[in-house]
Amino acid sequence: MVEAKKEVEFWRWPETAWVNPDIDWSKGKIITAGVDVGSVSSQAVVMVDGELYAYSNTRTGSDSPDSAWKCMNMALEGSDMTVDNLDYCIGTGYGRVNVPMAQQTITEIACHARGANFMYGPEVRTVMDMGGQDCKAINCDDRGKVLKFMMNDKCAAGTGRGMEVFADLIRIPVWDIGSRSFQIEKEPPMISSTCVVFAKTEVVALLQEGVPENDIMAAYCAAMAHRITELLNRLGIEEKFAITGGIAKNIGVVKRLEKELGVTTMELGWHDAKMRDKGLPFDTQITGGIGAALFARALLERGRVKSARKA
């Protein structure tokens, strides 16, 4: 019998999870969690007394509650902690109202600003969340409080899903697109259309014309960067500047965005020697989950909510 050849899924990115080996959660006074169920990916973050203890980053399925359980179980898989040990959990993201283990919800905009403040430091003033199906430009203060924000329209161009569609179309793994977009002789004209549907048509035409794949990747990354730049210019970018979300991992978009804006993005954890020395494996996609977990801790410390931990 001839075994069927499995079709390569060029859009698929690796799911990850991590547990901090230096923290004994059983000695923690306040254990909180943030579950961010987004349109494309879902993350669970667990913090012990305000320190990062565990997280996961996985693909969102068709069912938000199942996606929430999947990412939470994945985060705790390498630990003997259970959901019953959590004092408080907050849901965020598109599916925030369908997070079974959450006691309340907070918008992803507020959570990304607060999470970026933790990950990048109190000096961050503009946060660009490049998510699965939209982009959010946020200005915040030194506490991570949102001052103002803007979102792109509902088109998926300039988002993670748009890049996934492009990866499948051009048949190049999504993780390789950023680096390969710089393997070119000169910067090509960017893809002209900002609509994913029309951009696909344009990409197909370029492939049929024999345009090198790397040139097409450069043109697409440049178009995404330009679209995001327009959004940031409407908001008003303020230094220091940080990027969150999945597209933050695409160097082809990030470097072109920096060039258009004339700024350099901040580095993760640079502000905190303890974070830097321990080499915490920050992931730009867990920012919202971190913010939600931090909000949960603040609510408990201020006495606004009671612990839900089960004996």
C-alpha distance (Angstrom), angle and dihedral (degrees) to the residues before:
residue distance angle dihedral
M1 . . .
V2 3.77 . .
E3 3.79 111.0 .
A4 3.80 114.0 -130.5
K5 3.76 112.8 -110.3
K6 3.78 112.2 -118.4
E7 3.77 112.5 -122.4
V8 3.78 114.3 -119.8
E9 3.80 113.5 -115.8
F10 3.79 101.7 -148.8
W11 3.81 92.6 -177.9
R12 3.81 94.4 57.8
W13 3.80 115.3 109.4
P14 3.83 123.8 -167.0
E15 3.79 118.2 -89.6
T16 3.80 113.6 -134.3
A17 3.80 141.3 -166.2
W18 3.79 134.6 -179.1
V19 3.82 138.6 -175.6
N20 3.82 121.8 -162.0
P21 3.83 107.4 -119.4
D22 3.81 92.1 -163.0
I23 3.82 96.9 63.7
D24 3.82 125.9 79.9
W25 3.78 99.2 -156.6
S26 3.82 92.7 -167.5
K27 3.81 89.0 69.9
G28 3.80 93.3 51.2
K29 3.79 120.3 114.2
I30 3.81 97.6 -156.0
I31 3.81 122.9 27.6
T32 3.79 115.5 -174.7
A33 3.77 137.0 170.8
G34 3.77 139.7 -159.9
V35 3.80 121.8 -157.7
D36 3.80 115.7 -164.7
V37 3.80 112.2 -168.1
G38 3.77 105.5 -173.1
S39 3.78 132.9 178.8
V40 3.81 93.2 -98.3
S41 3.81 107.6 12.5
S42 3.81 137.5 26.1
Q43 3.80 128.4 -151.8
A44 3.78 134.8 -170.6
V45 3.80 120.0 -161.6
V46 3.82 125.3 -172.1
M47 3.80 120.9 -166.4
V48 3.80 128.8 -170.6
D49 3.81 113.9 -154.1
G50 3.78 89.5 -21.8
E51 3.82 95.7 -50.0
L52 3.78 124.4 116.3
Y53 3.81 107.7 -102.9
A54 3.79 106.7 162.5
Y55 3.78 142.4 -11.3
S56 3.77 143.8 172.7
N57 3.78 134.9 -159.6
T58 3.77 116.8 -160.3
R59 3.78 143.2 152.8
T60 3.81 118.2 -81.1
G61 3.79 112.3 -122.1
S62 3.77 130.7 -154.9
D63 3.82 92.5 -85.5
S64 3.83 118.8 61.7
P65 3.84 97.2 -156.6
D66 3.81 90.9 49.9
S67 3.81 90.3 47.9
A68 3.81 89.9 51.2
W69 3.79 92.2 51.2
K70 3.79 91.8 44.5
C71 3.81 94.4 54.8
M72 3.83 93.8 41.9
N73 3.81 93.2 49.8
M74 3.79 89.5 45.8
A75 3.83 91.5 52.7
L76 3.81 92.7 50.5
E77 3.80 96.5 40.1
G78 3.80 93.8 100.2
S79 3.80 92.9 45.8
D80 3.80 137.7 66.7
M81 3.81 89.4 -131.0
T82 3.80 118.7 111.9
V83 3.79 133.3 -164.5
D84 3.83 88.0 -100.5
N85 3.83 88.2 67.0
L86 3.81 92.7 62.1
D87 3.78 117.4 105.6
Y88 3.78 93.8 -160.1
C89 3.79 138.8 -7.5
I90 3.80 130.3 -163.1
G91 3.79 125.8 -161.2
T92 3.78 122.5 -144.6
G93 3.80 139.3 166.4
Y94 3.80 129.7 56.9
G95 3.80 91.8 -47.2
R96 3.79 96.4 43.8
V97 3.81 94.7 121.3
N98 3.82 89.0 58.4
V99 3.80 100.9 54.4
P100 3.84 103.7 119.5
M101 3.82 97.4 -161.1
A102 3.83 95.5 47.2
Q103 3.80 122.4 102.8
Q104 3.81 93.1 -159.5
T105 3.81 143.6 -7.7
I106 3.81 136.3 -117.3
T107 3.81 126.7 -173.5
E108 3.79 119.1 -96.3
I109 3.81 90.4 -123.7
A110 3.82 92.3 62.2
C111 3.81 91.5 41.5
H112 3.81 94.3 50.4
A113 3.80 91.8 50.4
R114 3.81 91.4 49.5
G115 3.79 92.9 43.0
A116 3.81 92.6 48.9
N117 3.81 89.0 51.6
F118 3.81 88.3 57.0
M119 3.80 96.3 42.8
Y120 3.80 100.2 40.0
G121 3.79 102.1 24.6
P122 3.82 138.0 -108.4
E123 3.79 92.9 -67.9
V124 3.81 93.6 70.7
R125 3.80 110.0 111.2
T126 3.81 105.3 166.5
V127 3.79 123.4 43.6
M128 3.79 122.4 -171.2
D129 3.79 110.6 -161.6
M130 3.80 107.2 -164.2
G131 3.78 100.6 -168.7
G132 3.76 138.6 173.0
Q133 3.80 100.2 -82.7
D134 3.78 106.2 4.0
C135 3.79 143.0 24.2
K136 3.79 124.8 -128.7
A137 3.80 124.2 -161.8
I138 3.81 111.2 -159.6
N139 3.79 133.8 -174.0
C140 3.81 114.0 -159.4
D141 3.80 141.4 172.3
D142 3.81 130.4 -118.9
R143 3.81 91.4 -79.7
G144 3.77 94.4 53.1
K145 3.79 93.7 -104.8
V146 3.80 115.5 151.0
L147 3.81 113.2 -113.3
K148 3.80 97.9 174.9
F149 3.78 138.8 -24.3
M150 3.78 144.4 -172.1
M151 3.80 132.7 -157.5
N152 3.77 131.8 -155.2
D153 3.79 120.1 -117.1
K154 3.79 122.3 -86.7
C155 3.79 94.8 -87.6
A156 3.82 112.4 111.2
A157 3.80 93.6 -135.9
G158 3.79 110.3 120.3
T159 3.82 92.0 26.6
G160 3.78 139.8 100.2
R161 3.80 93.5 -100.1
G162 3.78 90.3 52.2
M163 3.81 89.9 54.1
E164 3.81 91.0 48.1
V165 3.81 90.9 53.1
F166 3.80 89.1 49.0
A167 3.84 92.1 49.5
D168 3.80 91.9 53.7
L169 3.79 91.5 45.2
I170 3.78 95.4 51.5
R171 3.85 91.8 35.1
I172 3.79 95.4 -128.9
P173 3.84 121.3 129.0
V174 3.79 108.3 -100.8
W175 3.82 90.8 -126.5
D176 3.81 91.8 59.6
I177 3.79 98.2 50.5
G178 3.81 97.8 82.8
S179 3.80 97.1 52.1
R180 3.80 94.5 39.2
S181 3.79 91.1 52.0
F182 3.82 87.6 72.4
Q183 3.81 94.7 50.8
I184 3.80 91.4 92.4
E185 3.78 137.7 110.6
K186 3.81 93.8 -127.4
E187 3.78 137.8 -7.6
P188 3.84 108.8 -84.9
P189 3.82 125.2 -145.7
M190 3.80 110.0 -80.2
I191 3.79 121.6 -108.2
S192 3.78 103.2 -83.7
S193 3.79 100.8 -143.9
T194 3.80 122.7 76.0
C195 3.82 93.1 -165.0
V196 3.82 115.5 92.1
V197 3.81 92.3 -140.1
F198 3.79 93.6 52.6
A199 3.81 92.1 38.8
K200 3.81 88.7 57.6
T201 3.81 89.8 54.0
E202 3.79 90.3 49.6
V203 3.81 92.6 48.6
V204 3.81 92.1 50.1
A205 3.80 89.6 51.2
L206 3.81 91.5 50.9
L207 3.81 91.4 49.8
Q208 3.81 90.4 50.4
E209 3.81 89.5 50.6
G210 3.81 89.1 56.2
V211 3.80 96.5 -113.0
P212 3.85 107.8 165.0
E213 3.80 113.8 -98.4
N214 3.80 92.8 -125.3
D215 3.80 90.5 54.8
I216 3.80 90.6 51.7
M217 3.81 90.2 49.7
A218 3.80 90.1 50.4
A219 3.82 90.6 49.6
Y220 3.80 92.0 50.2
C221 3.83 94.7 46.0
A222 3.81 89.4 49.1
A223 3.81 91.2 51.3
M224 3.82 91.2 50.9
A225 3.80 91.5 48.0
H226 3.79 91.5 49.6
R227 3.80 92.6 49.9
I228 3.81 91.0 51.7
T229 3.80 91.1 45.8
E230 3.80 90.2 56.9
L231 3.80 90.2 53.9
L232 3.81 92.8 48.9
N233 3.79 91.9 47.8
R234 3.79 90.2 54.1
L235 3.79 90.6 51.9
G236 3.80 95.7 41.5
I237 3.79 115.4 -115.0
E238 3.79 118.4 -124.1
E239 3.79 127.4 -169.4
K240 2.98 129.8 -84.0
F241 3.81 96.8 57.6
A242 3.82 128.0 -168.0
I243 3.80 134.5 177.7
T244 3.79 125.8 -145.5
G245 3.79 133.6 179.4
G246 3.79 133.4 53.6
I247 3.80 98.5 -60.3
A248 3.82 87.7 59.6
K249 3.82 84.7 77.9
N250 3.81 92.3 59.5
I251 3.80 105.8 92.1
G252 3.80 90.7 -170.3
V253 3.79 91.2 64.4
V254 3.81 97.4 34.6
K255 3.81 97.1 51.8
R256 3.79 92.7 46.3
L257 3.79 89.6 47.6
E258 3.81 90.5 51.8
K259 3.80 90.4 50.0
E260 3.81 93.1 50.8
L261 3.79 92.9 46.6
G262 3.79 96.1 39.9
V263 3.82 92.1 -131.2
T264 3.79 138.1 109.7
T265 3.78 119.6 -128.8
M266 3.79 118.4 -122.2
E267 3.80 121.7 -106.1
L268 3.80 121.4 -116.3
G269 3.79 115.5 -99.2
W270 3.82 94.6 -6.3
H271 3.82 92.2 133.5
D272 3.82 97.6 56.8
A273 3.81 119.5 64.5
K274 3.81 92.4 -162.9
M275 3.79 92.2 53.9
R276 3.79 91.8 44.0
D277 3.81 95.8 46.9
K278 3.79 93.1 47.1
G279 3.77 90.1 48.9
L280 3.80 94.7 -134.6
P281 3.80 106.9 -159.5
F282 3.78 97.4 -124.0
D283 3.77 114.9 -170.9
T284 3.81 118.7 -159.6
Q285 3.81 88.8 -138.5
I286 3.82 95.0 62.8
T287 3.81 95.0 60.3
G288 3.80 94.6 102.8
G289 3.79 92.0 47.8
I290 3.80 90.9 51.2
G291 3.78 91.1 50.4
A292 3.81 91.4 50.2
A293 3.81 92.1 50.0
L294 3.82 90.5 49.3
F295 3.80 91.6 50.0
A296 3.81 88.4 51.8
R297 3.79 91.1 53.7
A298 3.80 92.7 48.2
L299 3.81 91.5 51.2
L300 3.80 91.2 52.1
E301 3.80 94.6 45.9
R302 3.81 91.4 50.5
G303 3.77 91.7 49.5
R304 3.80 93.8 -119.9
V305 3.80 92.4 126.3
K306 3.80 135.8 23.1
S307 3.78 127.5 -123.0
A308 3.78 114.6 -92.5
R309 3.81 92.8 -161.9
K310 3.79 113.0 137.3
A311 3.79 119.1 -134.6
